[in-house]
Amino acid sequence: MENTAGVLGVGLGILVLYFVLSGLIVGALARWLLPGPDPMSWPATIGYGLAGSFLGGIVGRLINAPALVGLVLSVAGAALLIWFFRRRNAAKTLENEHK
């Protein structure tokens, strides 16, 4: 019984590591594609990468896309999210400056 729990824990740890690395790669590619300065932390980059992968995965499933197109859709989804939140934060900054 103890052996099964150890294997399950190692497998779960590898899965989490895979998610973190794939989120980092997708988020970094999305940030690289968008011009301009972007003071964003590594955890935020990973979060945008994971969210973009989720969004790209949904779109890829809907259009029945192959794996390589799914990767492109993941990066595009992360770039879209970063662009959206940059614009939202820029609007808040301008609003606060005018008060």
GROMACS elastic network, one bead per residue, 0.5 to 0.9 nm:
[ bonds ]
;  ai    aj funct       b0    kb
    1     4     6  0.54123   500
    1     5     6  0.67069   500
    2     5     6  0.53250   500
    2     6     6  0.64794   500
    2     7     6  0.89272   500
    3     6     6  0.51950   500
    3     7     6  0.63939   500
    3     8     6  0.86922   500
    4     7     6  0.51885   500
    4     8     6  0.61227   500
    4     9     6  0.85682   500
    5     8     6  0.50291   500
    5     9     6  0.60604   500
    5    10     6  0.86320   500
    6     9     6  0.50776   500
    6    10     6  0.62336   500
    6    11     6  0.85761   500
    7    10     6  0.51722   500
    7    11     6  0.61115   500
    7    12     6  0.85536   500
    8    11     6  0.50853   500
    8    12     6  0.60860   500
    8    13     6  0.85458   500
    9    12     6  0.51036   500
    9    13     6  0.61137   500
    9    14     6  0.86615   500
   10    13     6  0.50117   500
   10    14     6  0.62215   500
   10    15     6  0.86224   500
   11    14     6  0.51607   500
   11    15     6  0.62250   500
   11    16     6  0.87344   500
   12    15     6  0.50051   500
   12    16     6  0.62414   500
   12    17     6  0.86019   500
   13    16     6  0.51821   500
   13    17     6  0.61801   500
   13    18     6  0.85928   500
   14    18     6  0.60801   500
   14    19     6  0.86504   500
   15    18     6  0.50289   500
   15    19     6  0.62665   500
   15    20     6  0.86885   500
   16    19     6  0.50843   500
   16    20     6  0.61921   500
   16    21     6  0.86287   500
   17    20     6  0.51219   500
   17    21     6  0.61203   500
   17    22     6  0.84936   500
   18    21     6  0.52518   500
   18    22     6  0.59960   500
   18    23     6  0.83641   500
   19    22     6  0.52375   500
   19    23     6  0.59040   500
   19    24     6  0.84261   500
   19    46     6  0.87678   500
   19    50     6  0.73771   500
   20    23     6  0.51400   500
   20    24     6  0.60668   500
   20    25     6  0.86556   500
   20    46     6  0.63846   500
   20    47     6  0.86185   500
   20    49     6  0.88867   500
   20    50     6  0.79461   500
   21    24     6  0.50263   500
   21    25     6  0.61703   500
   21    26     6  0.86155   500
   21    46     6  0.78307   500
   22    25     6  0.51210   500
   22    26     6  0.60839   500
   22    27     6  0.83328   500
   22    46     6  0.80090   500
   22    49     6  0.73850   500
   22    50     6  0.74719   500
   22    53     6  0.86154   500
   23    26     6  0.52629   500
   23    27     6  0.58182   500
   23    28     6  0.82792   500
   23    45     6  0.74100   500
   23    47     6  0.66307   500
   23    48     6  0.72445   500
   23    51     6  0.81193   500
   23    52     6  0.83628   500
   23    53     6  0.74295   500
   24    27     6  0.51518   500
   24    28     6  0.58563   500
   24    29     6  0.84741   500
   24    42     6  0.76114   500
   24    43     6  0.82782   500
   24    45     6  0.60814   500
   24    47     6  0.79880   500
   24    48     6  0.84628   500
   24    49     6  0.60149   500
   24    50     6  0.79577   500
   25    28     6  0.51594   500
   25    29     6  0.61528   500
   25    30     6  0.85858   500
   25    45     6  0.87535   500
   25    46     6  0.78436   500
   25    49     6  0.71657   500
   25    75     6  0.89347   500
   26    29     6  0.52062   500
   26    30     6  0.61921   500
   26    31     6  0.86958   500
   26    45     6  0.84643   500
   26    46     6  0.78643   500
   26    48     6  0.81783   500
   26    50     6  0.75787   500
   26    52     6  0.76763   500
   26    53     6  0.73445   500
   26    71     6  0.81307   500
   26    74     6  0.68279   500
   26    75     6  0.53486   500
   26    78     6  0.71351   500
   27    30     6  0.50531   500
   27    31     6  0.61632   500
   27    32     6  0.85322   500
   27    44     6  0.85317   500
   27    46     6  0.58059   500
   27    47     6  0.76153   500
   27    48     6  0.56488   500
   27    50     6  0.75431   500
   27    52     6  0.77361   500
   27    53     6  0.89585   500
   27    74     6  0.89924   500
   27    75     6  0.69831   500
   27    78     6  0.61383   500
   27    79     6  0.76656   500
   27    82     6  0.88420   500
   28    31     6  0.51026   500
   28    32     6  0.60630   500
   28    33     6  0.86642   500
   28    45     6  0.65106   500
   28    46     6  0.80610   500
   28    49     6  0.75277   500
   28    75     6  0.88209   500
   29    32     6  0.50022   500
   29    33     6  0.62695   500
   29    34     6  0.88976   500
   29    49     6  0.86799   500
   29    75     6  0.65051   500
   29    78     6  0.87197   500
   29    79     6  0.83035   500
   30    33     6  0.52034   500
   30    34     6  0.65735   500
   30    45     6  0.89355   500
   30    48     6  0.87085   500
   30    49     6  0.77188   500
   30    52     6  0.89480   500
   30    74     6  0.88586   500
   30    75     6  0.53393   500
   30    76     6  0.68137   500
   30    77     6  0.83061   500
   30    78     6  0.57889   500
   30    80     6  0.83739   500
   30    82     6  0.78260   500
   31    34     6  0.53302   500
   31    35     6  0.78960   500
   31    38     6  0.77751   500
   31    45     6  0.79944   500
   31    78     6  0.83053   500
   31    79     6  0.66147   500
   31    82     6  0.75230   500
   32    35     6  0.72537   500
   33    75     6  0.89959   500
   33    79     6  0.74104   500
   34    37     6  0.89845   500
   34    79     6  0.69850   500
   34    82     6  0.84967   500
   34    83     6  0.76850   500
   35    38     6  0.86538   500
   38    86     6  0.84500   500
   40    43     6  0.83532   500
   40    44     6  0.62381   500
   40    45     6  0.67684   500
   41    44     6  0.52159   500
   41    45     6  0.63222   500
   41    46     6  0.87727   500
   42    46     6  0.62150   500
   42    47     6  0.85636   500
   43    46     6  0.50326   500
   43    47     6  0.60846   500
   43    48     6  0.86305   500
   44    48     6  0.61217   500
   44    49     6  0.84246   500
   45    48     6  0.52221   500
   45    49     6  0.60752   500
   45    50     6  0.86211   500
   46    50     6  0.61181   500
   46    51     6  0.85619   500
   47    50     6  0.51510   500
   47    51     6  0.61012   500
   47    52     6  0.83996   500
   48    51     6  0.50792   500
   48    52     6  0.58546   500
   48    53     6  0.83690   500
   48    77     6  0.87223   500
   48    78     6  0.54818   500
   48    79     6  0.81863   500
   48    81     6  0.68991   500
   48    82     6  0.69178   500
   49    52     6  0.50666   500
   49    53     6  0.60153   500
   49    54     6  0.85669   500
   49    74     6  0.76153   500
   49    75     6  0.73241   500
   49    77     6  0.83163   500
   49    78     6  0.54216   500
   49    79     6  0.85702   500
   50    53     6  0.50341   500
   50    54     6  0.62064   500
   50    55     6  0.86333   500
   50    74     6  0.84726   500
   50    78     6  0.77916   500
   51    54     6  0.50648   500
   51    55     6  0.61716   500
   51    56     6  0.84968   500
   51    74     6  0.84633   500
   51    77     6  0.76846   500
   51    78     6  0.65732   500
   51    81     6  0.80893   500
   52    56     6  0.58592   500
   52    57     6  0.82330   500
   52    73     6  0.80159   500
   52    74     6  0.50800   500
   52    75     6  0.63837   500
   52    76     6  0.71756   500
   52    79     6  0.74238   500
   52    80     6  0.79123   500
   52    81     6  0.69965   500
   53    56     6  0.50088   500
   53    57     6  0.57879   500
   53    58     6  0.85044   500
   53    70     6  0.83256   500
   53    71     6  0.77174   500
   53    73     6  0.75376   500
   53    75     6  0.69942   500
   53    76     6  0.87998   500
   53    77     6  0.67421   500
   53    78     6  0.69287   500
   54    57     6  0.50401   500
   54    58     6  0.63008   500
   54    59     6  0.87805   500
   54    74     6  0.71623   500
   54    77     6  0.82036   500
   55    58     6  0.52816   500
   55    59     6  0.64227   500
   55    60     6  0.85769   500
   55    73     6  0.79779   500
   55    74     6  0.67311   500
   55    77     6  0.58029   500
   55    78     6  0.79850   500
   56    59     6  0.51316   500
   56    60     6  0.58827   500
   56    61     6  0.84971   500
   56    70     6  0.63065   500
   56    71     6  0.76077   500
   56    72     6  0.79117   500
   56    75     6  0.75323   500
   56    76     6  0.72685   500
   56    77     6  0.54434   500
   56    78     6  0.81795   500
   57    61     6  0.60707   500
   57    62     6  0.85321   500
   57    70     6  0.62041   500
   57    71     6  0.83712   500
   57    73     6  0.72585   500
   57    74     6  0.66074   500
   58    61     6  0.52155   500
   58    62     6  0.62427   500
   58    63     6  0.88298   500
   59    62     6  0.50512   500
   59    63     6  0.63423   500
   59    64     6  0.83516   500
   59    65     6  0.84169   500
   59    70     6  0.82468   500
   59    73     6  0.74559   500
   60    63     6  0.53430   500
   60    64     6  0.57013   500
   60    66     6  0.77215   500
   60    67     6  0.84762   500
   60    69     6  0.73580   500
   60    70     6  0.54655   500
   60    73     6  0.69372   500
   60    74     6  0.87317   500
   61    65     6  0.64351   500
   61    70     6  0.84573   500
   62    65     6  0.79225   500
   65    68     6  0.81171   500
   65    69     6  0.59091   500
   65    70     6  0.63144   500
   66    69     6  0.55137   500
   66    70     6  0.63106   500
   67    71     6  0.64387   500
   67    72     6  0.88613   500
   68    71     6  0.51485   500
   68    72     6  0.65137   500
   68    73     6  0.86842   500
   69    72     6  0.50288   500
   69    73     6  0.60788   500
   69    74     6  0.85234   500
   70    74     6  0.60653   500
   70    75     6  0.87069   500
   71    75     6  0.63608   500
   71    76     6  0.85539   500
   72    75     6  0.52518   500
   72    76     6  0.60918   500
   72    77     6  0.85223   500
   73    77     6  0.59121   500
   73    78     6  0.85328   500
   74    77     6  0.50583   500
   74    78     6  0.62444   500
   74    79     6  0.85800   500
   75    78     6  0.51410   500
   75    79     6  0.60962   500
   75    80     6  0.85333   500
   76    79     6  0.50226   500
   76    80     6  0.60547   500
   76    81     6  0.86340   500
   77    80     6  0.50572   500
   77    81     6  0.62825   500
   77    82     6  0.86833   500
   78    81     6  0.51157   500
   78    82     6  0.61622   500
   78    83     6  0.85228   500
   79    82     6  0.50868   500
   79    83     6  0.59982   500
   79    84     6  0.84767   500
   80    83     6  0.51114   500
   80    84     6  0.60884   500
   80    85     6  0.86632   500
   81    84     6  0.50687   500
   81    85     6  0.61754   500
   81    86     6  0.84675   500
   82    85     6  0.52825   500
   82    86     6  0.59897   500
   82    87     6  0.85895   500
   83    86     6  0.51277   500
   83    87     6  0.62386   500
   83    88     6  0.86331   500
   84    87     6  0.52873   500
   84    88     6  0.62231   500
   84    89     6  0.86869   500
   85    89     6  0.60119   500
   85    90     6  0.83991   500
   86    89     6  0.51894   500
   86    90     6  0.60351   500
   86    91     6  0.85885   500
   87    90     6  0.50146   500
   87    91     6  0.61365   500
   87    92     6  0.86412   500
   88    91     6  0.51935   500
   88    92     6  0.63464   500
   88    93     6  0.87416   500
   89    92     6  0.50439   500
   89    93     6  0.61766   500
   89    94     6  0.86881   500
   90    93     6  0.50472   500
   90    94     6  0.62416   500
   90    95     6  0.85438   500
   91    94     6  0.51759   500
   91    95     6  0.60862   500
   91    96     6  0.86275   500
   92    96     6  0.61444   500
   92    97     6  0.86316   500
   93    96     6  0.51798   500
   93    97     6  0.62405   500
   93    98     6  0.88529   500
   94    97     6  0.50981   500
   94    98     6  0.64288   500
   95    98     6  0.54176   500
   95    99     6  0.67652   500
   96    99     6  0.54245   500
